[in-house]
């Protein structure tokens, strides 16, 4: 700061500085406050949105439980899922709602519609865990549509996620469908190893059956040759 010889000079200097910069300084402070209060207002809006979306999502899960139990409340579940996706698509609730819509489409055999819902979720840039889950489901749908190349490409991204075991098993299914039994067996065995490495390994009897059948077939072929 500039050094002044007298207190009077300091006062005059302050007056000049205020005349030159005072308005812009006040405007800057006002703008900063507007941003702060605007941000707090937006946070409050998001919080309110989250509460509303959470309540709708809770009702969706209740309705979906009824759908899975006895087929009732399907219309209610679809209505709630549509509401969440349309009104809260920027939140995870809306993205999960699209997963429910995809599930119902698969149950109806409408795989193209299911793929559209899952691709929409990926376009939203979801959190990594939801991203991997969606990619795995989309790979399953692509497999159902016999689009093996697209399914395998999606599984490459899932291989390093918490769904690695499921991805390996699905890769085995695809390779088996393509006639690559040795490749399928290798993928199934990898899935078994990855499942053991999980914190809570699942008892996958179907995977064990796939490995057993292909192992027996491979041994039989070797004996024949």
Secondary structure, DSSP 8 states (H G I E B T S, - for coil): ----SSHHHHHHHHHHHHHHHHHHHHHHHHHHHHHHHHHHHHHHHHHHHHHHHHHHHHHHHHHHHHHHHHSTTHHHHHHHHHHHHHHSTTSHHHHHHHHHHHHHHHHTT-HHHHHHHHHHHHHTT--HHHHHHHHHHHHHHHHHTT-HHHHHHHHHHHTTSTTHHHHHHHHHHHHHHTT-HHHHHHHHHHHHHHHHHSTT----HHHHHHHHHHHHHHHHHHHH-
